[in-house]
Amino acid sequence: MPDKRYNCAVEVTVDLIGGKWKPVILAHLKEGVHRYGELRRRMPTTSEKMLVQQLRELESDGLVRRTTFDTVPPQVEYTLTDEGRTLVPVLTALYDWGEQRAARAGLTVGP
C-alpha cells in the first residue's frame, strides 16, 4: 500500500474497508472476539467463500487478527488488532447513521 497514491484521504479508508461486507465484519468484531461460526450466523446472506476472502484481506491489511487453537475440531477466533480498533469511532458513526436513516426511511434493521 505505501506505493499507492491517493487524491483524497477517504480513498485510503475505502480502499481498506470498502465493499459490502468488510464494514459489517469490522462492526461485529468491534463488539469483541468472534469465532468463525458466530460471524457466519450474524451474516447469513454472505457466502462462506466471501466471508473467508474478506477476513483474509482484513487480516492481510492488519485490521483483524486470526487466532487458531490446537483443538479438534480446530477453533478459530477473530478480533480487531490495535490498528483495527482505531476504526471503532468510524464504525460507530456508520452504525448510528444507518440506524437513523432506517428510522427515517421506514426500513427494517435486524433479524
Protein Blocks (a to p, Z undefined) as FASTA:
>chain_A
ZZpccfbfklmmmmmmgcjklmmmmmmmmnoccdfklmmmmmmmbcfklmmmmmmmmmmn
opaccdddddddddddddddfklmmmmmmmmmmmmmmmmmmmmnopaedZZ
